[in-house]
């Protein structure tokens, strides 16, 4: 699948993330933006996404996203985007501690998708390496803040949050 086509799916994936968090944790947040940025993947590590609390931006790394949608099925690409957006959305709700965020992300994913072989469950349990076994990946420290990155914002992201104003 082409990245430009997949970008149009990201607002819908995010709506599912928000509904799932609301359903299980009774929490929500409106007014977030999604930006995509080439942050690369380097030897033994990469950043999948970032949220700088208490800001309104979620930034997703285009490099692994492009790699997944180019080399894997739509379902796996969808599950990866869900996983990253869920994790960063949990951070945006005030869960700053990385370990706690991972526990909550895993809890929601397992309760929503239930099947052990669902790609979202595989991502939360095993990481991206489950779909790319030849990658030697060690996740970057949560404090990593790339400087001078070019961010492409996704139009129409989180627009349902504003529907009650009309």
N, C-alpha and C positions, 0 to 999 in steps of 0.2 A: 504494500500500500504506500502511496505517496504521502510524505509528511504534510504537504499543504492540504490534502484531503482529510488526513487524520486530525489536524488542528481544529477542524470544524466539529469534531466529536468531543473535544475536551470540555466544553461547557456542559454537555449532557452527562458526561462521566462525573463531573464535579457535582451536578445536581443529585446524582445517585449517592455520592459520598455524603453530601449534606443530609439527605433523607435517612441514610443508614445511621449516621451519628445521632441525629435527632431521635430516631426510633429506639436506639439502644442506650444512649447516654443523656437524652433529653437536653442537649445543648446545641446551640447554633450560633453562627456569626455571619453577618451580612457585610457586603461591600468589599470583597476581596478582588484583587486583580491577579491574572496569571500572565507571567512573562516567560518566554522561552529564550534561552541564551546558550551559545556555544561555550561550554566550560571545559570541553574535552574529557578525555579519559587518559590517564597517564599510567605508567607502570605501577601495578598493584593498587590502583585506587581511582575513585571518581566520586563526584557529588551528584546524586540523582535529582535532588531538589533542595530548596532553601526557603525558609521564612524567617525574617528578622523581627522577632516579637518586640514591640506591639504593632508593628507595621501592617500594611494592607496588601503587600505583594507576596505572592508565591512565585518563585522562580524555578522552572524546570530545566534541567540540562538537556539540550537538544541532541547532544552526541549519542548517549545511550538510547534515547528515545528513537532517534533515526535508525540506529543499528537494529533495534528490536523490530520496528515496523518494516524495515527492509528485509530482514532475515527470518522473521517468525510470522505466524498466522495473525490475523486481525484479533482473535480472542486473546492471544498472549500480549499483543500490543495494548489492547484495552485493559487487561489486568495489570500490566505494568503502570500505565497511567493512573488507574484507580489506586494502586498501592502508593505511588508517590504523592498523589493529591490527598489521599486520606492521611498519610503521615504528616504532611505539611499543614493540612487543615487542623489536625489535632494540636500541632504547635501553635497555630493561630488562636486556638481557644485558651491558650495560657499554659499549656503543658510544655514547659521549657526543658525539663530533664529528658535527655535523649533516650535513656533506658525506659523510663515511664512511658514515653511516647511510643516506643516500639511495642511495649506490652499492650497498650490500648489499641494500637493499630492491628496487632495480631488478634486480640480478642474480638474486635469488630469484624475483621475479615473472616475468621473462622465461624462466628455466629451467623453471619449473613450468607456465606457461600456453602457452608456445611461439608461439601465433598472434599476429601483429602487431595483429589487430583485436579481440583479447579485451579487454573493458573494463578488466580489471586492468592489462594491459600499456599500454593507452592512458593510464590514470591515472598509472602510473609514468613514462611518457615525456613526457606533455603536461600532466598536472595536471587539476584539475576544470574548467578553462576549455575543455577539449575537448568537454565535454558541455553547457556553458553559454557559448557563444561571445560573448555580449553582456556578460558580466561582465568588469570590468577588475580582475584579481586580482594582487596582489603579496603573496607570503607574508610573514607577520609574522616578526620576528626570533626565533630559537629561545629566547632568554632571557626572552621575555615571560611573565609570571606574573600572570594575572588575580587580583585580590583579591576576597574575599567572594563567591565563587560558590557557588550551591546545587548540590550534586552528588547525583544520583539513581543509586544503585548497582544494578547488574544482578544479580539473584539467579541462582545456578547457574553463574556465570562461573568457569571454570577449576576446576570440581569434579573433573574427571578426574585432576587432579594429586594428589588425596588418595586415590584409589582403592586405592593400595598399603597404606594404613594399616588397611583393613578386614580 
